[in-house]
């Protein structure tokens, strides 16, 4: 952690751990200051993280990674983090929608040129990929993953129907099913956690 360490402390610590030239560490600290991610009164004073700015920066980086994964149809971080927690308070949900869910949905909309059939087909392909990567059976549930719930929430954000889609045996964590069009969808054997139905 950078917090409460002087630049000199950081250099010494990193040089003990890795053979990094001192000027590279100095350059990294200058770049962090330039981006207003850290601050210090003087060079011999401890650095302080500017947490709100750091949080926004990290969030933008995460969203960029999630969009890249969706476009490549190769999910990794998408499995780890919920884009929406529908059981949270309304203000938290609104923040998550605007900072996470909407940018990911907008990226899919752009990639598929706002064509509902193409967007729906892409999400179904991604759900099929999750099913292959996280196999399950009626006696052996799939390993925990946020991806199916995230994909359902993205479909909801895009106003897409998942009618007749096979969702069976998928772990549906943090999925908002309250307004999603699901007639004929197969939900048998799904594992529900923090899911909203109405």
N, C-alpha and C positions, 0 to 999 in steps of 0.2 A: 504494500500500500504506500502511496505517495504521502498520505496525510501525516502531518507532524514530522516530516523528515526534511532536512535541509538538502539542497542539491548535492553538497559534498557527501552527505551520508548516503544518498542514493548512488552516487558514483562508486563509493567504496564498496557498498553492498553488491552492486551488479558486477563490479570487477572481480570480486571474490567468487561469485557464482559462475560467471561466463567471461570469456576473453573479449570483452567489448572495449574498444578504444574510448578514452575519456571524452574525446571530442564528439563521438556519436551520442553519448549520453547527454552531453550539453545540448546538442542539436535537438534531441527528443524533448528535453525540458523546454527549450525555446519554442518548439512547435506546439506543445501543450499550452504554454502561456499565450502564444499567438492566437490559438483557437479559444482562449478564455476558459480552458478546462481546469487550469490550476492558477493559483495566485500566491504571491509572497511579497512582503513589504520590502525585503532586500535579499541579496543573493545568499547571505548567511542566515536568513530566517527560514523557518519551516514552510514548506509548501502546503497550501490548503486546496482541497478539491472544491470546485464550484459545482456542488451537487446538482442543482436544477439544470444547469447547462450541460454537465456531464451526462445526466439522465437523458436529456433530449438527443444528445449526440449518439449515445449508445442505442437509443430507440430507433433513430434513423438508420443506423448501421444494421440493426436486427431486421427492420422492414426491408432493406435492400437485399439482405441475404434470403429472406423468405420469398421475395418476388423472384429472385434468381432461381431458387429451387422450384417454384411453381412453373416458371417458364421452361426450365430444363426437364421438368417432371421427374426430378430426383430429390426426394424429400429427406431432410436430416433434422435441421432445427425445427422444422414444421411439426415434427413428432414431439418436441420437447416443451413447447410453450403454448398455452391457450391464447388465442387471439381475443377471446371474449369470455368473461365469466358471468353467465346469465343469472346466477344466483346472487351476484353482488348488488350493492345499492345502485339506484338509477344513475347517479352522477358518475360513479366508477365505470358503469357500462357505457355511458355516453363517451367518456374519455377513451376507453378501449376501442370503441367503434371508430372514433375519429382518427386515432393515432395508429391503430393496427389493422383493423378489419377493412376500413374503407380504402386505404392505400393498396392493400393486397387485392381487393375486389376490383379496384380501378385498373390495376396492372393486367388482370385477366380480361377485363372489358377491352382494354387497348389491344392486347395480344390477339383476341378473337374478333376484333373489329365490331364489338357490340352485338355480335350475332348470337342470339340465345341458344340455338342448337349447338354451335361450336363451343360456347362456354359450358353448357351442360355436358357435352361429350368429353371435354377436358376434365371436368370434375369427376365424372364417372371413371375415366382412365386412371386418375389419381387415386380414387377409392379402390380400384382393382389392384393398383400397385401396392397400396397399404395392405390389402388382403394377402397378397403374395409375400410381402416382407414380414407380416405379423400373422402367420397362419394360426387358425383356431379350429376347434371341433366342439361338438356339444359337451364333451367331457374335459376338454383342455382349452380354457379360454386364452385369447390372445394376450400377449404381453401389453402392459400399459403403453398407450400412445395418445397424444393429443390430436393427431392428424385427422381422424374421421370427424371428430367434433368440429375441428377448425374448417374442414371442407364443407360440412353441413352449414356452418355459420356463414361461410363465404357464399354458398348457394342462396341462402336466405337474404344476404346483403345485396346480391345481384337480382333478386326477385325471381329466381329459377324454381321450377318444380322438380322434385325428385320422385314423382309418381312412378311406380313400377320398378324402382331401382332396388337392387339386391343389397341391403345393408346388413344382412344376417351375420351374426357372430362377431361383428365389429365392436370394439370398445368405444362407446359414444360419451366421452367425457366433455363436460362444459358445452353441450349442444343445446341450442335454443330451438326447440321444436314447436314453439307456441304459435308461430305464424307460417310455418313451412308447409307447402303443398306436398303431402305424402300419401295420397290414396294409392293403394296397391303396393306400396313399398314393403319389402320383406324385412321386418325388424326382429325376426325370431333369433333367439340366442344372443341378442346384443347385451353388452354390459353397460349399464347406465350409471353415471356418477356425476353429480352436480348438473343434471339435465333438467331443463324446464319444459313442461308440457303445455301449460296454459297460463 
